[in-house]
Amino acid sequence: MSANPLAPDWLALPVDANDLPDTVWPAHAERAATGELVIGGVTAAALAAEFGTPLFVMDEWDVRDRAASARAAFDREFARIGTTAKVYYAAKAFLSAEVARWVDEAGLYIDVCSGGELAVALAAGIEPARLGFHGNNKSVAEIERAVGVGIGVIVIDSLIEIGRVADAAARAGRVQKVRLRTNSGVHAHTHEYLATAREDQKFGIALADTVAAVADIRSHDSLEFLGLHAHIGSQIFEPDGFVESARRLLSLQAELLTTGPVPELNLGGGFGIAYTAAEEALPIEQIAVALADIVAAECARLGIAVPVVAVEPGRSIVGPSTVTLYEVGTIKDVLVSDASDGASGEDVFRKYVSVDGGMSDNARPALYEADYTARLANRVSDAAPALVRVAGKHCESGDIVVRADYLPGDVAAGDLLAVAATGAYCWSLSSNYNYLGRPAVVAVRDGAARVIVRGETEADLLARDAGIHPPTIHSTANQNTAAANAAPTNGAR
């Protein structure tokens, strides 16, 4: 059998359309003797029966092991060059109270970038000193709340934030530790390194403006400058970009050291994962080796002390751990070209497999043309593989979950379908488009499953519609009291 000519070049015709490549699926995903997909010792059918579909299924031990491995790798490699490392979990990838506790127990710090993410981390019992706060447009209320709870570090993203953080810290009677986000001019995801660092983007400040900005930070008694921060992109498979960014930042660090201490350097995150068998992610251990080597070499060349180095993995911690389960609804064999259209003399079909979720639970294919891997989850089949496009149920032609993969050609309505590597930026980007409730997130381990994020019901959605549930009319005094109770507890008066 030959590959479907509609298949992208990277997608090979599989020998077995039921296989589960180790590089793509969670560590504890396997086929049972019956052929059913099992994750963390729980079958897909049992999960769907108890919790419904769509459903995010997270391999708890996979998350915990990846977090521990990242911490161990960076601890080991930076101890080798005479310093220490701080590993922050980038909460924007996925955050819940349970995941926050897992990464905290593994020794990771947590990076948040909104008041809501801060609230989840605090509610999970994470020590504020182990949190960092990012964001290009932090509100004054968010800054005051972060300072007030004793957050470990705030990443200053613009010149205007220097005064805002300094004022909030002064009012709270604190000296707030801060980093400064600097654009190094390196874009690893495009393999292009800008010659200047005059980047046309909303984050950070230019390299050329950094010295003056640091002088401004140091002029405030309520601020303590820890060091620079940079982020060069996402889904990165090679260390070269990190190496070049570190080289540029350390040269700037040497200049800043002439006027004051710079104890740390944050090189950001963006470490890639494999979404398909055609992709090969760089192991976290190799990333740690490469970063430690360049930091040591550049510091020696510049004659400066090796700083504490921070990194911020998110996707690489949680992304591979999770599978989304769907139920197949309709199937259409769409004739894309007939025998008269081409030289092959054969009709060419694409099989559209529609499921009960879509862009409301995975926006990445629509946003970024991201690729994913799909497999039958309730059974295996020896039917010939067919090229499929897994579509969602939303009223959008771009509502595609998996743009191209091969499934057994007998895939049918009622089958369970599993899409791998959905732990990062799927639930966190989810929406209620077409009034679909956001799915539950279930953690599995050692044959047991438990909900860690409750799925939304129609009742949840209707409860927010004031036309269905008219709000109680309060007096002006009651309205003011309600507003005060809803305000963030940031210490402002």
C-alpha positions in Angstrom: 0.0 0.0 0.0 1.3 3.4 -0.9 1.1 6.6 1.1 -1.9 8.9 0.4 -0.6 11.8 -1.8 -2.4 14.2 0.5 -0.2 13.3 3.4 2.4 15.9 4.4 6.0 15.0 3.6 6.9 14.4 7.3 4.1 11.8 7.8 5.2 8.3 6.9 2.8 5.5 6.1 2.8 3.4 9.3 3.6 -0.2 9.5 1.2 -0.4 12.4 -1.5 2.3 12.8 -2.0 1.2 16.4 1.5 1.8 17.8 2.3 4.3 20.6 5.7 5.9 19.9 7.6 6.4 23.3 8.7 9.8 22.3 5.1 11.1 21.9 2.9 9.3 24.4 3.0 9.5 28.2 5.5 7.3 30.0 2.8 5.1 31.4 0.7 4.7 28.3 0.4 1.2 26.8 -1.9 -1.2 25.0 -3.7 -3.8 27.2 -3.9 -7.4 26.0 -7.4 -6.4 24.7 -5.9 -3.7 22.6 -7.3 -0.9 24.7 -5.3 2.2 25.5 -4.2 2.2 29.2 -2.8 5.3 30.9 -1.5 5.1 34.4 -3.1 1.7 34.8 -6.6 2.9 33.8 -8.3 2.0 30.6 -9.6 4.6 28.2 -13.1 3.1 28.3 -13.2 3.3 32.1 -12.1 6.9 32.0 -14.7 7.8 29.4 -17.4 6.0 31.2 -16.7 7.7 34.5 -15.8 11.2 33.5 -17.2 11.6 30.0 -15.5 13.0 26.9 -13.7 15.1 25.9 -11.4 14.5 28.8 -7.8 15.5 29.6 -6.0 12.5 31.1 -2.7 13.4 32.8 -0.1 10.8 33.8 0.8 12.0 37.2 4.1 10.1 37.6 5.2 11.4 34.2 4.8 15.0 35.3 6.5 14.4 38.6 9.4 12.5 37.0 9.9 15.2 34.3 10.0 17.9 37.0 12.4 15.9 39.1 14.6 15.2 36.1 14.8 18.8 35.1 15.8 19.8 38.7 18.4 17.1 38.9 19.9 17.9 35.5 20.4 21.6 36.1 21.5 21.1 39.7 24.2 18.6 38.5 25.5 20.6 35.5 25.6 24.0 37.2 27.3 22.5 40.3 29.9 21.2 37.9 30.7 24.8 36.9 30.7 26.1 40.5 27.2 27.6 40.8 23.6 26.7 41.4 20.5 26.7 39.2 16.9 27.7 39.8 14.3 25.8 37.7 10.9 27.5 37.4 7.8 25.7 36.2 6.2 28.0 33.6 2.6 27.8 34.8 1.1 29.3 31.6 1.5 25.8 30.0 -0.9 24.3 32.5 -1.8 25.2 36.1 -3.9 23.6 38.7 -3.5 23.4 42.5 -2.4 19.7 42.2 0.2 20.3 39.5 1.5 23.3 41.4 2.0 21.0 44.4 3.7 18.3 42.3 6.3 20.6 40.8 6.9 22.3 44.2 7.5 18.9 45.8 10.0 18.2 43.0 11.9 21.3 44.1 10.9 23.6 41.3 9.9 27.3 41.6 6.8 28.4 39.8 6.5 31.3 37.3 3.1 33.0 37.0 2.0 35.7 34.7 -1.4 37.0 35.9 -3.3 37.6 39.1 -5.3 34.5 38.5 -2.3 32.2 38.1 -0.9 33.8 41.3 -4.1 33.1 43.1 -4.0 29.4 42.1 -0.4 29.0 43.2 -1.2 30.7 46.6 -4.3 28.6 47.1 -2.2 25.5 46.4 -0.1 26.5 49.4 3.0 27.4 47.5 5.4 29.7 49.4 5.2 33.1 47.8 9.0 33.3 48.0 9.2 30.5 45.5 7.1 32.3 42.9 8.1 34.6 40.0 5.7 37.0 38.3 6.0 37.7 34.6 3.8 39.7 32.2 4.1 42.6 29.8 1.1 44.5 31.3 0.8 43.7 35.0 -1.9 45.9 36.5 -1.1 48.1 39.5 -3.4 45.9 41.6 -1.6 42.7 40.5 1.8 44.3 41.3 0.5 45.4 44.7 -0.9 42.0 45.5 2.3 40.2 44.5 4.4 42.5 46.5 2.0 42.3 49.5 2.1 38.5 49.7 5.9 38.5 49.5 6.5 37.1 46.0 10.0 36.0 45.4 10.7 38.0 42.2 9.0 40.2 39.7 10.2 40.3 36.1 10.1 44.0 35.0 9.0 44.1 31.4 8.9 47.8 30.7 10.4 51.1 31.9 7.1 52.2 33.4 7.0 49.1 35.6 10.1 50.1 37.4 8.3 52.9 39.2 5.2 50.9 39.7 7.0 48.0 41.4 9.2 50.4 43.4 6.2 52.4 44.7 4.3 49.2 45.6 7.3 47.9 47.5 7.9 51.2 49.3 4.3 51.3 50.5 4.5 47.7 51.7 7.8 48.4 53.5 9.6 45.7 51.4 12.6 45.5 49.3 11.3 43.7 46.2 13.6 41.5 44.2 13.3 42.1 40.4 14.7 40.9 37.1 14.7 42.8 33.9 13.4 41.2 30.7 15.8 42.0 27.9 15.5 41.2 24.2 18.7 39.4 23.3 17.9 39.5 19.6 17.8 35.8 19.3 14.8 34.0 17.7 15.5 30.3 18.0 12.2 29.2 16.5 13.0 30.9 13.2 16.8 30.1 13.4 17.4 33.8 12.8 19.5 35.9 15.1 18.9 39.6 14.8 22.0 41.7 14.5 20.7 44.5 16.8 18.0 43.6 19.4 15.6 46.2 18.2 12.8 43.7 18.2 9.3 44.6 17.1 7.4 42.8 19.9 5.5 43.6 23.1 7.8 41.9 25.5 10.9 43.3 27.2 13.3 46.1 26.4 16.1 46.5 23.9 19.7 45.5 24.8 20.7 49.1 24.1 18.3 50.4 26.7 19.2 47.9 29.4 22.1 49.7 31.2 20.0 52.8 31.8 17.0 50.7 32.9 19.2 48.8 35.4 20.5 52.2 36.7 17.0 53.3 37.3 16.1 50.1 39.2 19.2 50.5 41.4 18.2 54.1 42.2 15.2 52.8 44.1 15.8 51.7 47.7 12.8 49.5 47.6 14.1 47.4 44.7 16.9 44.8 44.5 18.2 43.9 41.1 18.8 40.2 40.7 19.7 40.1 37.0 18.6 39.9 33.4 15.9 37.7 31.9 15.4 36.6 28.3 13.1 34.3 26.4 14.0 33.4 22.8 10.9 31.4 21.7 9.0 28.2 22.1 9.1 24.6 20.9 12.9 24.8 20.5 14.8 21.6 19.5 18.4 22.7 19.4 20.5 24.4 22.1 22.2 26.9 19.6 19.7 29.7 20.3 20.1 29.4 24.0 23.9 29.4 23.6 23.9 32.6 21.5 21.4 34.3 23.8 23.5 33.4 26.9 26.6 34.8 25.1 25.0 38.2 24.5 23.5 38.5 27.9 26.7 37.6 29.7 28.5 40.3 27.8 25.9 42.8 29.0 26.2 41.3 32.5 29.9 42.0 32.5 29.2 45.7 31.8 26.5 45.8 34.5 28.9 44.3 37.1 31.1 47.4 36.9 28.4 49.4 38.6 26.8 46.9 41.0 26.0 43.2 41.8 24.3 41.0 39.2 23.9 37.7 41.1 21.6 35.8 38.6 20.8 35.3 35.0 17.5 33.8 33.7 17.8 32.2 30.3 14.1 31.5 30.0 12.4 28.4 28.6 10.8 27.1 25.4 12.3 23.6 25.3 10.5 21.6 22.7 8.6 18.3 22.8 7.7 15.7 20.2 4.1 16.0 19.0 4.6 13.5 16.3 7.0 10.6 15.6 8.8 12.7 13.0 10.0 15.2 15.7 12.9 14.6 18.0 13.1 16.6 21.2 16.4 17.4 22.9 16.6 15.7 26.3 16.6 18.1 29.2 20.0 16.7 30.3 21.6 17.8 27.0 20.1 21.3 27.4 21.5 21.6 30.9 25.0 20.5 29.7 25.0 23.0 26.8 23.8 25.9 28.9 26.3 25.1 31.7 29.2 24.8 29.2 28.5 28.2 27.5 27.9 30.0 30.8 31.2 28.7 32.2 33.1 29.4 29.0 31.8 33.0 28.6 32.3 33.9 32.2 35.9 32.7 32.0 36.4 34.7 28.8 34.9 37.8 30.3 36.6 37.4 33.7 33.4 37.5 35.7 31.9 35.3 38.4 29.5 32.6 37.3 26.0 33.7 38.2 23.1 31.6 39.6 21.3 30.6 36.4 17.5 30.2 36.2 15.5 28.4 33.5 11.7 28.2 32.9 10.5 24.9 31.4 6.7 24.4 31.1 5.8 22.5 28.0 8.6 20.0 28.5 7.4 19.2 32.0 3.6 18.8 31.4 3.1 18.6 27.6 4.0 14.9 27.0 2.1 13.7 30.1 -1.4 14.2 28.9 -3.8 12.6 26.4 -7.2 14.0 25.3 -9.9 11.4 24.9 -12.7 12.1 22.4 -15.7 10.1 21.1 -16.0 9.8 17.4 -19.2 11.1 15.9 -19.4 11.4 12.1 -17.1 10.2 9.4 -16.9 11.5 5.9 -14.7 10.2 3.0 -14.1 13.4 1.0 -13.0 13.0 -2.6 -10.2 15.6 -3.0 -9.3 14.6 -6.5 -10.6 12.1 -9.0 -8.7 10.0 -11.5 -9.2 12.6 -14.2 -7.3 15.2 -12.1 -3.9 13.7 -12.0 -1.4 11.2 -13.5 -1.9 8.6 -10.8 -5.2 7.4 -12.3 -6.6 6.9 -8.8 -9.2 8.8 -6.8 -7.8 10.5 -3.7 -9.8 10.7 -0.6 -9.3 12.3 2.8 -11.2 10.7 5.7 -12.7 13.4 8.0 -13.2 12.0 11.6 -15.3 14.3 13.7 -15.1 14.2 17.5 -17.0 15.7 20.4 -14.5 18.5 21.2 -12.3 20.7 19.0 -10.8 24.1 19.0 -12.5 24.8 22.4 -10.2 22.3 24.0 -7.2 22.5 21.6 -6.8 25.9 19.9 -3.2 25.2 18.8 -3.9 23.7 15.4 -6.1 26.7 14.5 -3.7 29.3 16.0 -0.3 27.8 14.9 -1.1 25.0 12.5 0.3 22.7 15.1 0.5 18.9 14.4 -0.7 16.2 16.7 -0.8 12.4 16.8 -4.1 10.4 17.1 -4.8 6.8 17.9 -7.8 4.5 18.5 -8.2 4.2 22.2 -10.9 1.6 22.7 -9.4 -1.1 20.4 -6.7 -2.0 17.9 -7.4 -2.9 14.3 -5.6 -4.6 11.5 -7.5 -2.6 8.9 -5.4 -0.8 6.3 -4.3 2.6 7.5 -6.3 5.6 6.1 -5.2 9.2 6.1 -7.5 11.1 8.4 -8.1 14.7 9.4 -9.6 14.8 12.9 -12.1 17.6 13.1 -14.0 19.2 15.9 -17.7 20.0 16.2 -17.5 23.8 16.1 -18.9 25.9 13.4 -15.5 26.8 11.9 -13.8 25.2 8.9 -10.5 25.7 10.8 -11.7 23.6 13.7 -9.2 20.9 13.2 -7.6 18.8 16.0 -5.2 16.7 14.0 -4.5 17.9 10.5 -3.0 14.6 9.2 -2.4 11.2 10.6 -3.1 7.6 9.7 -5.8 5.6 11.6 -7.1 2.1 10.8 -9.5 2.5 8.0 -12.4 1.0 9.9 -12.5 3.8 12.5 -16.2 4.2 13.3 -18.8 6.3 15.1 -18.6 5.5 18.8 -14.9 4.7 18.8 -12.7 6.5 21.4 -9.9 8.5 19.9 -6.8 9.6 21.9 -4.7 12.6 20.9 -1.3 12.7 22.5 0.9 15.4 24.0 -2.0 17.8 24.9 -0.8 18.8 28.4 0.6 22.2 27.5 -1.4 25.1 26.1 -4.6 23.1 25.4 -6.6 23.3 28.6 -5.0 26.6 29.4 -6.2 28.0 26.1 -9.6 26.4 26.2 -12.8 28.3 25.7 -16.6 28.0 25.7 -17.0 28.6 22.0 -20.4 27.4 20.8 -21.2 27.1 24.6 -19.2 23.9 25.0 -18.1 23.4 28.6 -14.4 23.1 29.2 -13.4 19.4 29.8 -12.3 18.0 33.1 -8.7 17.2 33.8 -8.1 13.8 35.4 -4.9 12.6 37.0 -4.1 8.9 36.7 -1.5 6.9 38.6 -1.1 3.3 39.8 -4.5 2.2 38.4 -6.5 5.0 40.0 -8.0 8.2 38.6 -9.1 11.4 40.2 -10.4 14.8 39.0 -7.9 17.6 39.5 -9.9 20.2 37.5 -13.7 19.8 37.4 -15.3 19.9 33.9 -17.9 22.6 33.2 -21.6 21.7 32.9 -24.3 23.5 31.1 -25.5 24.7 34.5 -22.1 26.3 35.0 -22.4 28.1 31.7 -26.0 29.2 32.3 -25.2 30.5 35.8 -23.1 33.3 34.3 -25.9 34.6 32.1 -27.5 37.4 34.0 -30.5 37.2 31.7 -31.2 33.6 32.9 -30.4 34.2 36.5 -31.2 37.9 37.2 -28.8 39.4 39.8 -30.3 40.6 43.0 -30.7 44.4 43.1 -28.7 45.9 46.0 -28.7 49.3 47.5 -25.7 51.6 46.7 -24.2 50.7 50.1 -24.6 47.0 49.4 -23.0 47.4 46.0 -20.0 49.1 47.5 -19.7 46.4 50.1 -19.8 43.7 47.4 -17.3 45.5 45.3 -14.9 45.8 48.3 -15.3 42.1 49.1 -14.4 41.3 45.5 -11.4 43.5 45.3 -8.0 41.9 45.5 -6.4 41.9 48.9 -3.4 43.9 47.9 -3.0 46.2 50.9 -3.9 49.3 48.9 -5.8 52.0 50.6 
